[in-house]
Amino acid sequence: MMRFSTYSAAGETFYGAVHDQGMIALSPSFPQWPTLLDVIRQGGLDELQQAAAGQSPTHTEFDYEMVVPDARRILCVGVNFPDRNAEYKDGSELPRYMSLFPRFASGFTGHNRNLVRPPENHTLDYEGELAIVLGKGGRRISQADAYDHIAALTVCNEGTIRDWVRHAKFNVTQGKNWDNSAAMGPWLVPFTDAAQIDDARITTTVNDEVRQDDTINRMMFPIRRQIEYISTFMTLQPGDIIITGTPTGAGARFDPPRYLAPGDVIKVTVEGVGTLINGVEDEA
């Protein structure tokens, strides 16, 4: 299956198709769609696939960027695996409704780039997740129709500054939006059918040690339910991204906690989608 990325080369930013030997620049051929967000909003992924078929790479040296760097709305589903709920050790039953919080594109970097640990706090943590990108909007979408609204899939490391999620009583926004504290990519994989995700496995390693390992079918709130629930209170739009939840095993839940430090390498793999790799550095 063809994959699409946002990348930079020779001082310019492009989107294009991933090739075994590099990238096939497609953005110059589609000036009406300046970014992948525009492609998604206009239902253009099929046209990109046709344009890239049989082409040779235009760039063999490049850097990955956050896959949809101008994403307008990113919603994250929190505590969405049974073992994650148990990690809180508060005796609570499985929740009736999902936890949600927003993230902004400025908090994400791309594949093979470093997550940035800020000087204000060193509790930088990892969370491996599947992200879905909507290609069709709507309000009060039924679970039966939910998958018809997905355009593409990607991988997310939903990095968090843990101490900052505790700054207020009812929200986690502060700890979830530090610049370049998370990553998304390396690419978009067009969504074709339920088999791509219903039984896919999410695995996260830190320095090749497995920290997270679970399957999407164990989510407390399946992806169909996420789309249904979110679209009840807001009209979803093409290009919206939902980050669907992380398994147990984040660094904060170890005793003592095992937070990320410069030099660490985190790999998040979603079966059938790809592997997102990031290092860690301190903010200059």
N, C-alpha and C positions, 0 to 999 in steps of 0.2 A: 504494500500500500504506500502511496506517495505521502510524503511528509513536508510540511511547510514551516519555515523559520523566518524570524526577523534577525538580521545580522548586520555587522558593520565591516567595511573593507575600504582601505585607502581613503579614510576620512569621510566616507559616505555611509548612509544607512539604507539597506535594501530589505525587501522580503523576497523569498524565492523558495524553490524546491530543493530538498536535500538530495544530494547525489553521493554515491560512494566515494568519489574523488573531490568533493567540494560542494559548492552551491551553484544553482542555476538562478541567476537574477531574473525575477519576473516583474518587479515593480516598474522598471522602465517601459515595459510593454503595456502597462495598464495605468496610465496617468490619471484616469478617472477614479482610481482607487489608490490613494497615496499610501495607505497602510493596510496591514492585514485586518484591522478592525473594519475598515471600509469594505474589504473583500467579503468579510463575514456578513456585514449588514446588508450587502446587496446580493447575497447568495452566490458568490463568485468562485467558490472552491472548485467546482467542476470545471470552470473555464481555466483556472490555473493548472489543473491536472492535464487538460488537453494541451495547453501551451507548452508545458514542460516535457511532454512525452517525446522521447528520442533525442532530447537536447543534451549537449555536453556542458560541463560546468563552466561558468564564467568567472568564478572565484575559487581558488584553491587555498588561499590564505585569508582568514576572516575570523571574527569574534562573534559569538552568539550574544544577542540582546534578549531582554525579557520578551517573551514570544509575542505578546500583545502589549507593547509598551504604552499605548495610549488608551488602554481599557478604561472605560468610564465608571463602571460599577462592578465591584468584586465583593461577593458575599461569601462568608465562611460558615460552615456548620461545625459547631463545637461539640465535643464529648459524644461522638456518634458510634462508638463501639462499646459493647457491654463491659469489656475489661477496663476501658477508659473510665466508665462511670464508677466502677468499683475502686479505681485508683484514688478517688477523692476521699474514700474512707469516712463518708459522712452518713452511712447507713441508708441513703436514699434509694428508693425504688427506681426502676427505669423510668425516665421522664415521659410525661404525656406529650410534650411538645419539644421541638428541637431548639437548641441554643444557636443564636445567629449573631454575627458581628461583621462590620465592614472592614475591608482593607483597600488601600489605594495603590495605584500602579507604582508610585514613587518608592514604595517599600520593597520592590522586587528587582533583582538582577537576573542575568541570564546564565545559561549552562557554561560550565568551565570558568566561572568567575567566582570571586570570593564574596562570601557573606561578610558584612562589616560589623564588628563588635564595637559599640560606642564607649567612650571613656566614662560616661556617667554610670554605667552599670555593666557587669560582665556575666549576667545570667542569660546569655544567648543560648537558645535551645532550638532543636530541630523538630519538625513534624512532617512526615512523608504522607502525601495525599494525591488523589486523583482530582483533577479540575476539569469541569465541563464548560464548554463555550456554547452559548445558545445562538442558534442561527435564525430562530423564529420567535417572535415575542408573543405575548398574550396575557390575559387575565383569567383567573379561576380555571386554570388548565387541569384537566382530569389526569389521574395517574395513567389511565389507558392511553392517553394521547401524549404523555410527557416526553417520551423519547423522540417523538416527531419534531420536537423543538430544539434538539441538540445538533449542532453543526460539527463540532470537533472535540477532541480530548487532548489533554496535556498533563504534565507531571508538575507537582508543586512541592517545594520544601517550605512549609509555612512557618518560617523562623520567628521566634518570639523572645522578647526580653522579659523574662518571667517576673522579676520584681516589679516591673512597671504595670503588669496586669492587676496588681493589688493596690494601686494608688487610689482607687475609688470603689465605692460599694457595689455598684451595679453595672460596671462596664469593663471591658478589656482593651478598648481601642488604643490607649496609650502604649501598651506593650506590644501591640500588633502592627505598628506602622512606622517603626524606625527605618530610615532610609537604608536600602540595600541589605535589610536584615533577613530577607527571604528570597526565593528564586522560583522562576516558572519557565518551563521549557523541557527539553531543548527545542521541541517542535510541536506543531499541531498535527494530529492524525484525524482525518475526516471520520466522522461517526457514520457507521453503516447499519449496524443492527445490535440488538441486546447482547448477543454473544460476546461482543468486544469487552463488556464491562461487568456483566452480572456475576461472573465467577472469577474475575481477575484478582491477582494477588498483589498486595502492596508490601514491599520490603525496603527497609532503611538500614544502611550500614554506616557506622562511623569508624574510620580507619580499618575497614574490612571486618569489623565485628558487627554481627546482626543485632540490631536494637529493636526493630519493629518488623513484624511479619504476620499478616492477616489477609483475609479475603473480603472483597467488597460485599459478598452476599451475607456477611455477618453484621452489616450496619444496622443500628437500631432504627434509623430513618433512611430507608432506601432512596436512591436517586429519584425514582418516580415520585415518591412522597415529598422530597425536597422541593421539586418543581411545583407540585400541586400546592403545597403549603405556602411557599414564598409568593406564588402568583395570586394567592388569596388576598394579600394585603397590598401588593404593589404590581403594577403592570410590568412584566418582564419585557426586555427589549433585545433585539439581535445584538450580539456582542457582549451581553452580560456574562460574567463568569461566576460559577458556583464552585467553591472549593469544598469538597464533600465530606471531609472528616478524616482524622488520623487514628491509627491503631494505638494500642498500649505500647509503652516502651520509650516515651520521650525522656530526655535526661533529667527533668525535674522530678520524676517519679522514682528515681533511684535513691538509696540511702547509704551514703550521702549523695546529693544530686551530682550528675555528670554533665556539666555544661560544656559548650564548645569553646575551644581555645585556638589561637592562631596556629596554623599548621595542620589542623584536623581536616579530614576529607570526608564529606558526607555524600553518599550515593542513595538516591531514591529511585526505585524501579517500580513501575506499574506494568504488570504483564500485558503485552500486546500494544503498549503505548510507547515506552522507552525508559531510559535511565537518565536522570538529572544528576550531575556531579558538581559539587561546589567545595571550595576550600573556605578558610576563615582567615581574616586579617583584622588587626586593630585599626580603627579610624585614624587617619593621619592627623 
